[in-house]
Amino acid sequence: MLSFNQDCWFVRKVVRWRALASIAWSVLLLPATTTLFVFLVRFSLFHPVEWISECFGLLMAASTIFSLILLCGVVLVIGFFNLEGYTVVPSIPCSRVALLAKVLHPRQCVHSLVHCTVGMMVMWCASVMAGGRYQALGSPCTRGESADAPEVCLNEYHVFLLLAGAFIGYSHSFLGVVQNMNYVSFQIIQQYKYLRCKGSLPWVLKCSAVQSLYAVRNYVALYFFFGHIPRAWISNSLNLPIDSSLHSLDSLTGLLDFSLLYHLWISGAFLLLTWYITVLLFRIYVTEAHRFPVQSTFAEDAEQCLPKVLSEKRTPIMKFLALQDLALLSQHSPPRRQEVFSLSQPGGHPHNWNAISKECLALLSDLTQRLVAHHDAVASNGRARPPSATSDTRTTSNSSVSSAVVSGTEDLPQTPRPSVLLKTPGSVFLKSSGRGISSPLTAPFTPDLDSPFSTPSLRHLAAQQVPQQGQWLGSVQSPHIIRRGPKLWSTSTDSQANGSALASPVPTPSSPPPEQKSSFMAQWLQNRKEQVKGFMAKRVLVVYLFNKLPEASSQALFADSQAHIWALEGLSHLVAASFSEDKYGVVQTTLPSILGCMLSLQEAVDRHFKLPHASSKPVKTSCSMGDSTYKTLRFALRAALKTSIYRITSTFGEHLNAVCISAEHQKRLQQFMEYRE
């Protein structure tokens, strides 16, 4: 988030001034867009001279100047929300319920409310400039035969436009969440701000007109069914009666007015054009390339240097611009590359290269770990294995057996252990005493008491079988040697046949310890949770809301991949340039790590693209200001990764055979060297 609350030098000195510059240009463009709107809304085909003179007179009127001042305030509000809410990493909901949670978030509710308010303000300005029947909230009533008829009635045309502004404002806010309109993407090819703005203006005009058409369609349908509710409320609140002699706008006769629909469409396009230009200029200004110094002469400027900025995590926009600067300097700036390869004085250490390569490799390793974890989760059907209550017991028993083997007391052949450990019946560990407990639990194997299917009564009955005090059989000759009891997988009959005494090696208390009670409670809660999940999984609406959206998981994994693309390009270009420019050989020390990290990422990416929906191309969206470039970042990353590896192999050639990497990576690297990937 690009927030005013961030106490960062880059936000204070760069981002805020860029945002203010974009708002200033949006305000300066308001007279041009307002003039265009006035000429379109007052258009008259059969009276062109009167049309032009009337438009110029309206532009000089006091009402138009006041509307311009009000529109400047609207642009300031929209620009403030742009600065507060924009991000370089889009938030991608993986299910419909997650999307619903984003829409109903309190911050988003405030955003929608503000946009509804400023939408009504813009529509009020548009109705004032349109004039005629749209200009005022009250209009003279049509006088009938009765003499006591009211003089002023509610002007439903004006109300119709105001409510349309609120609807378009909410639609803009809602689509901003659905289409990630707050996402700021970076251009692949660097252009001047003027050229970017000039090239994007036709697209903005087209998007404004198309989105206004969609909004008019939806609003007219909504007003047809529910328009009488706000109309009656406004009439009662302002004590303005409704003129019954006119056709109501919530009827087919009232809505089939092409002049009304035309003015509504033009006014909505003007509203969206004003906001879209503000959004466009903010994107152009905030994503402008920034040049960070590689090293500084003064200590107080050290935090503004490229190696230090790359390690910044609180301000994503600064880190992205730093990675963009790294990619640009690695390609087009030999003097700055020499600063990266330089050694510190005194000491002779490559601090700049070490810091830059460390941050880039950390980024790539983090993405590799995320991809591997996602692949493992998908391979296990997305179910994490819950920790069993008997895991500690099994670990203890395994360590005990290991220590016994080491001490020489266990001389059993190593056989494969079964995946499910069998438990011994309680009667095997009971002494032949006078208690003589007869129990149905004398089957060869007792059930797993930690199983979620065991009942509390069964656990209580099993606890009653174990005596309060347990003793070891025989005498212990050494504290490290314990006389063996019966095998845990033998029955009582086998123990008697083998001549081993019936004894309990470990005394079990009658009441379970607190840890066991907590494990029982956790298991009970887990069972109830699974029951609730099973019940809800049978409901169609719940399944529809909680099912994962196709491609959403893959898009969320690669949401920040623009940073990884720049890291790959920067590292590969610097490594390739070091072949002829690195006089001290500082890059050669980290070349094995770079190659190993890239090849590991290549393997993880290849495995990910074999998953369902990972390699499918996203559907192209219609005219919208929402930036959808994040949907194709995974394809761009895969191409950039292969290009980076080929760039290194084509530069170094057979010299890479001397690099110390694993055999698997060496085999994969050989395929790149032979151009078989």
DRENLUMFI-803394 format. One line per 10 residues: for each residue x, z, y negated of C-alpha. Coordinates in pm, whole numbers, plus 50000, padded with zeros to 5 digits. Example, Ala and Ser with C-alpha at 12.3 -4.5 7.8 and 13.67 -1.06 7.14 Angstrom:
<pts>
51230,50780,50450 | 51367,50714,50106;
</pts>
This chain:
<pts>
50000,50000,50000 | 50122,49915,49651 | 50009,50233,49486 | 50068,50385,49145 | 50142,50712,49322 | 50461,50582,49483 | 50767,50733,49319 | 51006,50447,49393 | 51231,50269,49150 | 51125,49928,49278;
50755,50000,49225 | 50822,50137,48875 | 51061,49868,48757 | 50946,49558,48944 | 50607,49570,49114 | 50409,49726,48829 | 50549,49486,48571 | 50473,49192,48796 | 50117,49317,48841 | 50076,49358,48465;
50209,49006,48410 | 49957,48864,48660 | 49672,49051,48488 | 49787,48927,48147 | 49785,48567,48266 | 49440,48617,48421 | 49310,48740,48084 | 49472,48444,47907 | 49297,48205,48145 | 48954,48361,48081;
48870,48142,47775 | 48939,47828,47979 | 48720,47935,48271 | 48449,48058,48035 | 48445,47726,47850 | 48414,47542,48180 | 48125,47768,48282 | 47941,47721,47952 | 47963,47342,47975 | 47837,47346,48333;
47556,47598,48287 | 47422,47420,47975 | 47464,47075,48127 | 47213,46815,48009 | 47239,46463,48142 | 46987,46300,47909 | 47101,46467,47585 | 47485,46458,47591 | 47545,46492,47217 | 47311,46786,47186;
47468,46938,47498 | 47824,46923,47363 | 47734,47052,47017 | 47528,47335,47160 | 47815,47439,47391 | 48068,47449,47108 | 47830,47652,46898 | 47774,47895,47184 | 48149,47943,47233 | 48177,48064,46874;
47880,48299,46897 | 47920,48676,46883 | 47750,48722,47220 | 48008,48499,47388 | 48299,48684,47226 | 48153,49018,47337 | 48111,48876,47688 | 48478,48770,47687 | 48583,49123,47592 | 48371,49260,47874;
48520,49008,48118 | 48871,49122,48017 | 48775,49474,48125 | 48647,49337,48457 | 48979,49157,48515 | 49167,49481,48445 | 48958,49665,48706 | 49008,49391,48966 | 49381,49382,48896 | 49405,49758,48937;
49236,49740,49276 | 49467,49455,49374 | 49769,49670,49296 | 49624,49974,49472 | 49514,49805,49793 | 49745,49516,49873 | 49981,49531,50167 | 50243,49312,50332 | 50140,49420,50684 | 49775,49338,50759;
49552,49593,50930 | 49405,49419,51234 | 49119,49600,51411 | 49131,49543,51786 | 48758,49609,51843 | 48433,49577,51656 | 48393,49952,51626 | 48736,49968,51459 | 48622,49700,51215 | 48304,49896,51150;
48512,50206,51082 | 48714,50012,50823 | 48398,49892,50651 | 48250,50242,50639 | 48570,50413,50527 | 48518,50619,50207 | 48789,50426,50026 | 48620,50099,50118 | 48281,50235,50011 | 48422,50313,49666;
48577,49965,49657 | 48240,49806,49740 | 48054,50017,49484 | 48295,49923,49206 | 48275,49554,49295 | 47894,49569,49292 | 47907,49722,48944 | 48153,49474,48797 | 47964,49191,48971 | 47651,49290,48781;
47854,49302,48459 | 47986,48949,48512 | 47638,48824,48595 | 47504,48986,48279 | 47765,48797,48078 | 47673,48477,48263 | 47301,48525,48193 | 47373,48586,47823 | 47580,48266,47801 | 47323,48071,48004;
47051,48166,47757 | 46688,48059,47790 | 46480,48249,48041 | 46782,48434,48180 | 46903,48595,47857 | 46716,48927,47831 | 46573,49187,48064 | 46236,49180,47886 | 46031,48875,47804 | 45701,48823,47619;
45403,48862,47844 | 45161,48578,47894 | 44851,48680,47700 | 44527,48653,47890 | 44172,48716,47784 | 44220,49095,47756 | 44333,49211,47412 | 44513,49524,47534 | 44770,49332,47743 | 45134,49451,47701;
45360,49248,47477 | 45685,49282,47678 | 45708,49236,48056 | 45990,49248,48304 | 46195,48928,48314 | 46242,48876,48687 | 46487,48590,48634 | 46729,48825,48462 | 46685,49086,48734 | 46737,48814,48994;
47076,48724,48847 | 47188,49087,48809 | 47107,49168,49170 | 47284,48849,49274 | 47598,48977,49100 | 47578,49303,49292 | 47528,49113,49619 | 47820,48876,49558 | 48039,49172,49459 | 47961,49351,49785;
48010,49030,49983 | 48351,48985,49823 | 48448,49342,49912 | 48315,49309,50267 | 48490,48979,50330 | 48807,49132,50192 | 48802,49371,50489 | 48697,49116,50751 | 48936,48843,50637 | 49223,49072,50530;
49207,48950,50171 | 49438,49235,50068 | 49719,49084,50276 | 50009,48943,50075 | 50201,48669,50257 | 50534,48516,50161 | 50598,48147,50114 | 50836,47972,50351 | 50953,47731,50081 | 51042,47896,49752;
50869,47749,49446 | 50841,47835,49080 | 50538,48038,48980 | 50395,47759,48764 | 50415,47505,49046 | 50254,47746,49294 | 49971,47824,49055 | 49918,47458,48972 | 49908,47362,49339 | 49669,47643,49434;
49412,47603,49153 | 49221,47316,49324 | 49195,47525,49639 | 49069,47824,49438 | 48803,47609,49271 | 48689,47475,49607 | 48678,47822,49763 | 48477,47957,49469 | 48217,47680,49496 | 48186,47703,49877;
48170,48081,49892 | 47914,48081,49610 | 47697,47845,49816 | 47713,48080,50115 | 47635,48378,49894 | 47335,48201,49737 | 47198,48116,50081 | 47227,48472,50205 | 47102,48628,49884 | 46795,48408,49859;
46697,48493,50216 | 46751,48863,50148 | 46553,48856,49823 | 46266,48674,49991 | 46211,48966,50232 | 46318,49268,50026 | 46312,49153,49663 | 45992,49339,49580 | 46162,49678,49637 | 46424,49667,49353;
46182,49475,49130 | 45915,49748,49156 | 46174,50023,49109 | 46319,49865,48794 | 45970,49800,48659 | 45863,50161,48707 | 46193,50304,48577 | 46198,50098,48257 | 45821,50100,48212 | 45814,49722,48199;
45511,49573,48373 | 45538,49266,48591 | 45374,48954,48453 | 45117,48865,48718 | 45053,48521,48570 | 45398,48398,48677 | 45508,48320,49030 | 45706,48599,49187 | 46059,48510,49295 | 46015,48669,49638;
45784,48385,49739 | 45850,48028,49846 | 45695,47893,49528 | 45923,48104,49310 | 46243,48042,49506 | 46196,47665,49535 | 46314,47626,49179 | 46617,47397,49177 | 46711,47489,48822 | 46719,47857,48921;
46928,47786,49231 | 47169,47570,49030 | 47221,47837,48766 | 47263,48099,49037 | 47525,47889,49215 | 47721,47813,48898 | 47713,48178,48790 | 47831,48294,49134 | 48111,48037,49132 | 48218,48159,48786;
48224,48519,48908 | 48430,48435,49218 | 48663,48205,49023 | 48745,48486,48781 | 48831,48722,49066 | 49010,48465,49280 | 49241,48366,48994 | 49334,48732,48951 | 49407,48762,49322 | 49606,48437,49328;
49826,48530,49032 | 49893,48873,49178 | 50006,48719,49506 | 50230,48470,49329 | 50395,48731,49110 | 50439,49008,49366 | 50593,48779,49632 | 50846,48624,49396 | 51196,48648,49541 | 51406,48936,49411;
51785,48943,49419 | 51940,49271,49532 | 52312,49335,49476 | 52513,49361,49797 | 52739,49630,49653 | 52755,49811,49324 | 53035,49936,49104 | 52857,50251,48991 | 52732,50526,49223 | 52397,50565,49047;
52307,50205,49139 | 52381,50250,49508 | 52013,50290,49601 | 51941,49945,49459 | 52195,49770,49682 | 52083,49555,49973 | 52221,49773,50258 | 52044,50080,50117 | 51717,49900,50043 | 51698,49760,50397;
51673,50113,50535 | 51376,50196,50310 | 51054,50270,50498 | 50820,50412,50232 | 50790,50091,50030 | 50723,49796,50263 | 50711,49538,49982 | 51066,49627,49880 | 51193,49605,50238 | 51027,49268,50290;
51176,49129,49970 | 51516,49267,50072 | 51494,49091,50408 | 51387,48774,50230 | 51690,48806,50002 | 51911,48859,50308 | 51780,48539,50467 | 51834,48345,50144 | 52187,48472,50080 | 52290,48406,50440;
52193,48040,50397 | 52266,47945,50038 | 52516,48191,49884 | 52875,48186,50014 | 53003,48431,49746 | 52744,48691,49845 | 52825,48634,50213 | 53184,48725,50132 | 53059,49053,49989 | 52880,49121,50318;
53200,49051,50516 | 53424,49248,50278 | 53600,49575,50362 | 53571,49896,50167 | 53858,50014,49949 | 54015,50248,50032 | 53966,50277,50407 | 53913,49917,50506 | 53574,49967,50676 | 53299,49699,50687;
53026,49930,50554 | 52810,49648,50416 | 52804,49451,50740 | 52756,49761,50954 | 52457,49880,50750 | 52291,49537,50736 | 52340,49456,51103 | 52229,49805,51207 | 51896,49776,51024 | 51830,49424,51151;
51908,49521,51510 | 51686,49829,51477 | 51399,49607,51366 | 51447,49369,51658 | 51486,49651,51911 | 51168,49817,51786 | 50972,49494,51837 | 51121,49455,52185 | 51014,49806,52282 | 50662,49745,52150;
50631,49424,52350 | 50758,49589,52668 | 50520,49883,52626 | 50227,49648,52565 | 50316,49440,52871 | 50339,49752,53087 | 50003,49875,52960 | 49840,49539,53036 | 50005,49527,53379 | 49859,49868,53464;
49518,49754,53337 | 49565,49958,53023 | 49530,50292,53202 | 49793,50555,53148 | 49854,50776,53449 | 49749,51132,53357 | 49995,51410,53434 | 49894,51580,53757 | 49869,51956,53783 | 50083,51947,54094;
50368,51753,53936 | 50557,52069,53849 | 50509,52198,54201 | 50637,51876,54350 | 50936,51875,54120 | 51017,52232,54217 | 50983,52159,54586 | 51202,51849,54557 | 51471,52046,54376 | 51451,52318,54640;
51494,52067,54919 | 51786,51911,54737 | 51957,52246,54695 | 51898,52322,55061 | 52055,51995,55164 | 52357,52067,54949 | 52399,52415,55094 | 52385,52282,55449 | 52067,52458,55556 | 51866,52136,55581;
51987,51885,55833 | 51690,51654,55853 | 51716,51278,55852 | 51612,51119,55528 | 51279,50956,55592 | 51055,50782,55342 | 50832,51034,55171 | 50463,50959,55170 | 50309,50888,54835 | 50049,51163,54889;
50189,51500,54989 | 49999,51665,55275 | 49912,52030,55242 | 49927,52293,55510 | 49618,52492,55600 | 49606,52848,55480 | 49585,52981,55836 | 49935,52861,55911 | 50084,53099,55654 | 49876,53402,55757;
50026,53678,55965 | 49855,53800,56278 | 49714,54110,56114 | 49405,54318,56151 | 49218,54136,55876 | 49130,53855,56112 | 48987,53622,55857 | 48785,53348,56020 | 48737,53055,55790 | 48619,52698,55818;
48945,52597,55647 | 49129,52567,55976 | 49142,52191,55982 | 49484,52039,56027 | 49511,51966,55652 | 49344,52134,55359 | 49202,51925,55079 | 49393,51888,54754 | 49269,52178,54544 | 49396,52006,54231;
49183,51702,54300 | 48901,51639,54052 | 48662,51619,54350 | 48729,51974,54473 | 48467,52230,54375 | 48534,52573,54224 | 48383,52741,54529 | 48632,52563,54753 | 48921,52679,54537 | 48786,53037,54544;
48753,53027,54923 | 49108,52898,54959 | 49237,53172,54729 | 49069,53440,54943 | 49255,53321,55253 | 49599,53393,55110 | 49709,53759,55141 | 49796,53958,54836 | 50153,54029,54950 | 50375,53783,55130;
50706,53860,55299 | 50991,53649,55423 | 51053,53640,55796 | 51393,53749,55915 | 51676,53874,55709 | 51844,53675,55442 | 52216,53659,55506 | 52300,53509,55170 | 52115,53477,54844 | 52173,53101,54868;
52051,53062,55227 | 51685,53098,55316 | 51558,53100,55672 | 51330,52805,55721 | 50962,52854,55775 | 50736,52607,55946 | 50738,52244,55837 | 50485,52175,55570 | 50343,51883,55766 | 50306,52072,56097;
49984,52229,56223 | 49950,52580,56351 | 49951,52454,56709 | 50276,52267,56657 | 50434,52573,56499 | 50348,52791,56796 | 50475,52528,57039 | 50806,52502,56855 | 50845,52880,56854 | 50852,52918,56479;
50686,53227,56341 | 50380,53207,56123 | 50486,53324,55784 | 50425,53235,55427 | 50747,53134,55252 | 50595,53178,54907 | 50350,53457,54828 | 50038,53332,54653 | 49848,53572,54431 | 49477,53613,54474;
49391,53500,54122 | 49538,53182,53982 | 49788,53216,53698 | 49692,53118,53341 | 49867,52782,53375 | 49658,52702,53682 | 49340,52806,53505 | 49425,52584,53213 | 49498,52297,53450 | 49159,52350,53614;
48991,52344,53275 | 49182,52032,53171 | 49086,51864,53498 | 48722,51960,53447 | 48726,51818,53096 | 48892,51502,53226 | 48617,51464,53488 | 48344,51505,53229 | 48521,51256,53003 | 48533,51001,53283;
48164,51058,53354 | 48074,51000,52990 | 48290,50687,52982 | 48124,50558,53296 | 47779,50624,53152 | 47858,50457,52820 | 48023,50159,52992 | 47684,50063,53133 | 47530,50026,52787 | 47546,49671,52651;
47571,49768,52284 | 47854,50014,52351 | 48044,49753,52553 | 47995,49500,52274 | 48130,49741,52012 | 48424,49878,52209 | 48542,49563,52386 | 48870,49434,52249 | 48854,49124,52038 | 49039,48823,52181;
49389,48778,52043 | 49353,49094,51830 | 49607,49294,52031 | 49859,49011,52017 | 49806,48962,51643 | 49845,49336,51582 | 50175,49342,51772 | 50318,49067,51552 | 50152,49176,51226 | 50489,49259,51063;
50684,48979,51229 | 50773,48817,50897 | 51034,49091,50861 | 51169,49013,51208 | 51183,48642,51130 | 51395,48710,50821 | 51614,48951,51016 | 51674,48685,51282 | 51750,48418,51024 | 51979,48646,50825;
52175,48765,51129 | 52209,48421,51286 | 52321,48254,50964 | 52571,48531,50892 | 52709,48516,51247 | 52736,48137,51228 | 52907,48157,50887 | 53148,48422,51013 | 53307,48163,51241 | 53480,48013,50938;
53434,48270,50658 | 53493,48609,50821 | 53861,48666,50749 | 53871,49018,50893 | 53659,48961,51204 | 53404,49228,51120 | 53120,49033,51281 | 53298,48995,51615 | 53273,49368,51684 | 52891,49358,51683;
52845,49010,51834 | 52771,49144,52186 | 52504,49376,52048 | 52347,49096,51845 | 52337,48855,52139 | 52206,49122,52375 | 51931,49223,52131 | 51823,48864,52072 | 51820,48779,52441 | 51622,49093,52526;
51369,49004,52257 | 51354,48649,52390 | 51270,48777,52737 | 51003,49013,52601 | 50846,48737,52392 | 50840,48498,52689 | 50668,48762,52901 | 50416,48829,52626 | 50318,48463,52592 | 50226,48458,52960;
49947,48707,52893 | 49588,48588,52831 | 49500,48486,52473 | 49865,48524,52365 | 49942,48152,52356 | 49604,48031,52230 | 49594,47889,51880 | 49367,48071,51630 | 49056,47898,51505 | 49088,47753,51157;
48872,47934,50905 | 48660,47771,50637 | 48732,47784,50266 | 48831,48142,50199 | 49082,48334,49993 | 49167,48546,50294 | 49522,48470,50407 | 49524,48394,50780 | 49895,48319,50820 | 49942,48646,51010;
49748,48493,51302 | 50031,48247,51369 | 50325,48481,51310 | 50391,48516,51684 | 50446,48142,51714 | 50674,48143,51409 | 50872,48433,51554 | 50919,48258,51887 | 51045,47944,51713 | 51273,48143,51481;
51417,48337,51774 | 51507,48027,51971 | 51647,47860,51661 | 51864,48165,51585 | 52011,48177,51935 | 52077,47803,51932 | 52240,47837,51590 | 52490,48089,51729 | 52558,47904,52055 | 52607,47570,51883;
52856,47727,51640 | 53065,47930,51882 | 53027,47708,52190 | 53245,47805,52486 | 53393,48100,52297 | 53080,48296,52388 | 53196,48312,52751 | 53445,48578,52641 | 53175,48801,52494 | 53108,49114,52700;
52737,49111,52780 | 52541,49176,53098 | 52532,48920,53377 | 52163,48854,53324 | 52212,48794,52953 | 52517,48578,53028 | 52305,48363,53256 | 52035,48330,52993 | 52293,48254,52725 | 52440,47980,52942;
52103,47805,52942 | 52106,47804,52564 | 52461,47674,52561 | 52355,47389,52788 | 52039,47324,52577 | 51807,47390,52869 | 51580,47646,52700;
</pts>
